[in-house]
């Protein structure tokens, strides 16, 4: 595509003038776009995005539009109705995790290989992210094929067991997140880390935030609408 200079608003104009490496670090997911477009955000990451696009004869506005789709609010209130909440979970969390993890795994492999002699390198990070991806994909597939369709239909009888299974798996995801933070010093890159390393840790921080919010939405907002509430045992009739 040919280069054009049509930029829709000052905020986007500001991003066009940012160093491409800075965007890669500050906007998780941008690295996948830059890699696909062959824009060097690591060694050549000091030049503005607009200049990098011009050098590659790319449409700056089109690249900015792709990057804008990665902007997501840190918190987004979930709808209250079960069906709308499930739609929200599928779009805001399931689809996002499926995009996040392959790129994080790719960057982790690169960081571990290129910086293998650095004492701060997170050895085993790629393997851990691969394990997380496998378990999350299996978990989300079960929700999408079994549990969520039943909840959309308003089924309450018999869903207690699969909901408890999902809760137990959420606990496992939390333990994996703890391990992820331990491997990456709470997603804080070491001094002198390259742009790829810094972008990797920024993406991991976002994955952590997203997964925590994902689990909260299901455990505390969706599932309780379908679980049978037990009484307090005092005979007050609260059941």
N, C-alpha and C positions, 0 to 999 in steps of 0.2 A: 504494500500500500504506500502511496506517496505522502510526503510530509505536508501537513497543513498546520496553520498557527491559530486556528479558531479555538479559543478557550472560553468556556461558559461563564465562569465566575472567578472572583479574586482568590478564593480558597484553592481552587484547582490551579489557577495561575501560580500560586505559591508553591504547590507541589511540583509543578513543571520545572521550577527553578531550584528545587531541592537536589542535592547530590543523590545519584541513584543508589549509592551504598547506604545513605541515610534512610532512604525510603525502604530499602530491603530490611533494615534493622527495625524500623519503627512500625512497619505495616506487615504483620505476619501474613504469609500467603503470597506476598509480592514476588518472592524469589522464584516461584513456579512460573509466573508470568514472564519475568525477566529471562529465565532460562529458556523458555519456549521461544522467545523472540530473539534469543542470542544477544541479550544486553548484558554486558559484563558489570556486575555489581560488586565484585570482590576486588580484584587488582585494579580494575578501571572504574571503581565506584566513586571517584572523587568528582566527576563531571556532572553537571545538571542533567536531569532526565530529558529535558527538551533537546539538549545538545546530543545526548546519546541516541535519541530517536532520529534526529537529523542525520547523524552519521550512518545510521542503518536504513535511512529512507523509510522510516516508519511514521505513521500518522500519530502525532503526539496526543491529539484529542482522543483518539480511539484507545491508546494505551492508558490515558488517564481515566477513561470510562471503565476500563477493565479493573484498574486499581480501586476506583470508587466503589465497586461492588464488594470489595473486601472490608470496607468500613462498616463495622457493626457496633451498635451501642453496647457499652460494658454491661448494662442491665436492661432488660426488656421484659416488661410485665407480661406474664402468660395469660391468655384468655381463661375464663372461668369454666365455660362449658367443656365437658370431656372431649367431644369431637374436635372443637376448635383448639383445645390444648394439645391434643395429639398431633394435629396439623402443625402447630407451633413447634412441638418437639421434633417432628420429622424434618422440618425445614431449618430450624435454628440450630439443632444439635446433631441429629443423625447425618444429614447431608454434609454438615460442616466437618464432623469428625472424619468422614470418608475422604474429604479433600485434604484435611490437615496432615493426617498421619503418613501417607506415602511421601510427601515432600519433606517432612521432618526426618523420616528414616533415610532418605537420600542424603540430606545434609549431614546427618549424624555419621553415616558411613564415610563421607568425604572428610569431615573434621577428624574422625578417628584415624583415617589413613594418612592424611597430610600432616597432622600434628602428633603423630604417634609417639614421638620422642619428648613431647612437652609434658612435664609432670602434672599439669592440670587437665590433660585430655580426659574426657569421660569414657574410659574404656568400658565396653559393654553396653553403651547407650543405644546403639542401633538395634542390638539384639533385644534389649528391653522394650524399645518402642515397637518392634515387630511382634513381640508377645502381647503387648497392649492392644495392638491393632487386631490381632487374631481373636482375642477374647472380646473386644468391643464389637467387631463385625458379627461374631456368633451371637452375642447378646442382643444386638439391634435386630438381627434377622429374626430371632425368636419373638421379639416384641412385635415386629411388623407383620409376621405371618400368623401368629397365634393370639397373643394377648391383646394387642390394640384393636384388631377386628372385633373381638368379643366385647371390649369396653365401648366401642362405637355403637354396638347394638344394645348397650345398656345391660348386658348380662352381669348379674351379681352372684348367682349360684355357681359355685365351682371355680371362681377366679381367684380365691384366696391362696391356693397353693402356688399357681404360677406367679402371682404377685410376690409371694414370699421368696420364691426362687430368684426373681429379679432383684429384690432387696438384698438377698445374700450375695448376688453377683456384684451389686453396687458396692458392697463392703469390700469385695475383692478389688474392684477398680480403685477404691480409695487407697488400699494398701499399695497398689501399683503406682499411684501418684506419689505416695510417700517415698517409694524407692526412686522414682524419677527425680524428685527434688533432691534427694541425697546424692544422686549421681551428678547433678548439675549445679551443686552449691546453690540450691533454691533458684535456679535459672539465672544466676549471676555470672556472666562471662568473666574470665580472668583479665587482668590488665594486658593490653596489647593484642587482644583477640582480634582475628580478622573479621571482615564483614559477614562471611558465611557463618562463622562461629557465633557471632552476636545475633544474627538473624535466626539461627537455630534456637538459641535460648529465648529470644523474644517469642518465637512460635510455640515453644514449650510452655512458657508462661501463659500464653493465651489458651492453649490446649487445657492446661490445668484449670484456669478460670471457667472455661466453657464446660468442662466435664463436671466440675463441682456444681455449677448452676443447673446442668442437665439432671444430675442425680437429685438435687433439691427439688426440681420441678416435678419429677416423678414420685419421689418418696413422700414429699410433704404436701403436694397440691393435687396430683392426679390419683394416686393409689388410694388415699384415705376416702375418696368418694365412693369406692367400691368395696372396701373392707368392712366386715361386720364388727361394729364396736362392742366391746365387752364391758359389762357393768363393773362397778367398783367393788362389789362383794358385800356392801353394807346393807343391802335390802331396800335401798332408797328408790329403786325402780328406774335408775338412770340408764339401764340397758334398753 
